[in-house]
């Protein structure tokens, strides 16, 4: 993972009050974080350019073995297309899957001089709920994420584009969206990351434009 300059790290840390935004999507066996299986998790770490714009890094992801006694609703599998019993999934136990995702996030936090990661998600409370439930089940002690704060792109895209459904919000932002690839943790995470970066970077451009106007007025 590339090193960030001190000035760049300071800007990322200052932009979100010491939080490093990390986009997360989970695919599950239902809606109950305590009872239903976590089946896939993907995360996209964001970094900042010297100009102050956000860009996504490559996704890190894992297929996950259902925890013992986990409920899996067949209707959820119809939506995601996941076969939990397929040996070719290369699924990991929950704790191993979490550590696989958490390790590069902790490294990125150190590089960016951030104190915690903050989950970015589309309807983020859902993803954070399943993440927290898996952390509790596995007694994982090095969870980098803030336990309850998050950035929700459903809310942000409702403000920015008047759309709250992921596919419609992404398309409204001018980003291609393939419905055949939807409900894969990696694909949804990558599109959500692009959406979040688009919204934040649009605000950055507006901020720079307003500064330029103020400078012109002061001449």
N, C-alpha and C positions, 0 to 999 in steps of 0.2 A: 504494500500500500504506500502511495507516494507521501512524502513528508510535506507538510504545509509550512509556509513561512510564518514567523511570529505575527506579522501584521495581518496576514490573512486569517490566522487562527483567532486573533483578537476580534476581528470583525464578525466571524461566525459566532463566537461566544457572546459578543455584545448584541448581535441582531436578535437573539431569542433568549436573552437574560440568562445565559449560561447553559441553555439547553441545546442539544444537538438533535435536529429533527430527523427522524428515521421513519420511513413509510413502511407500514406493515399490513399484510392481508393474511387472513387465515381461512381455510376451508374446513368445515366441521360436519359432524353427524347430526346436527340439529341446532337449536337456539339456546339451550340451557348449558351455560359454561361449566357448571359443576357436574352435570350428569352426562352430557353428550361428548362424543369423541372429538379431539383435535386431530385432523387428518393431514393437513398441509399447513406450512407456515413459510412466508417469504418476507424479506426485508430489503429495502433499498436505502442505503445511507446517502445523505446529501452532502455536497461540499459547495464551497463558495469560490467564485472566480475573483481575480484581483479587482474586477469592476463592481463586485458586490452582488453578482447574480448567482442564483442557486442552480446546480446541475446534479443529476442523479449519477451515482456510481453503479456498477453492475450489481444485480440482485444476488443475494445469498438466500438459499431456500433449503427445505427438508420436507420429505414425506415422513409422516409420523405414524407409528403403531398406536392403535387405540389403547388407552390405558385399561387395566383389568376391570371388568364390569362396566365399561363404557356403553352408553346407549348410542345406537346408530339408526336414525330414521331413514327408511328406504327412499322416502320422498326427497331427502337431502342428497342422496347419492344420485338420484335421477337428474338433479340440477347440476351437480358438479361432475358427474361421469366418473367418479372415483370408485375403484374396486379395492376395498381395504385388504382383501385376501390375495391380491395379485402379488406373487413373489418378486416380480420384476420392478415393483415400485421402489425397491431399495429403502424401505421405511426404517426409521430409527426410533428407538425408545424415546419417550418424551424428554427425559433429562438430557440425553445425548443430542437430540434435535435442538433443544433450547440452547445448549452450550455452543453448538455449531453456528447458530445465528447470533448469539450474544457476543462471542469472542471478537469478531471484526468490529462490532459496534463499540465495544470497550476500547479497542485500539483507536478507532476514529475519534472517540471522545477525548482521549489523551492528546491526539494530534491537534485537535481543535480547541483544547483547553476548556472543554465543557464539563460541567459537574454531573449532569445526568442526560440521558436520552429522553426525548419526548416523542410519543407515538403519534404519527400522522396516519389517518385512515379515512376511508369513506364509510360514514357511520362508525366512527372510531371507537365508540363505547363498546360495540360488539367485539371487535378485535382485541381491545384492551382487556375486556372481561375474560375471554378465553385464554389470553396470555397470562393474566394474573392467576387464573385457576390452575393452569399447568405449572406455574411457579410454585404455588402452594402444594400441589400434589407431590411434586418432586423435591420439595424442600430446598429449592435452588437458592443459594445465598448471594449470587452475584448478578442479580437481575439489574441491567443498566437503566431500565425505564422508570420514569416517574409513575408512582402507583395509581394516580387518578387523573392527572392533567393530560390533555391530548389536544391535537389539532384535527378538526373534522372537515374534510373537503366537501362533504355534503352541504354543510352550512356555508363554507367559503364560496363554493360554486353557486349556491343559491343567491348569494349576494352579488357575485361577479357576473354570472351569466343567466340567472333566473332559472337554473336547472339544478335538481338535486339527485336525479338518477345518474349513476356513474357514466353509463354509455352516452347519455344525452349531454351531460356536462363536459365530457371529454371532447365530443364532437363540436359542441358550442365553442370550446377553446381552440378549435382548429387542429385537433389531434386525431389521427385515424384510430378507429376502434373496430375490431373484428369480433362480432358477436359469437363466432364459432370458437374463439379462444377464451371467451369470458368464463368466469368461475374456475379458472386456474389461478392458484395463489400467485405464481410468478407474473402472469400476464396482468392480473388486476392490480398487483402492486406496482408494476412498471407504469401502467397507465395512470394510476393515482399519483405516482411520483411526478410524472410529466404535468399532470393537472395542477398539483400543488406548486411546482416550480413556476408554471405559467402565471398563476395568480400572484405569487410573491414577486416575481420578476416584473410583472406589469406594474405593480405598486412601486417597485424600485425605479422603473423608467419614469413614472409620474413624479416621484420625488426629485429625480435629477432634473426633469423639465421645469418644475417649480423653482428649483434653485437657480437655474439658468435665467428664468424670468425675473427673479428677484435681483440677480446680479446686473441684468440689463437695466432694470429700473433704477438701480443705485448709481449708474454711470452719469 
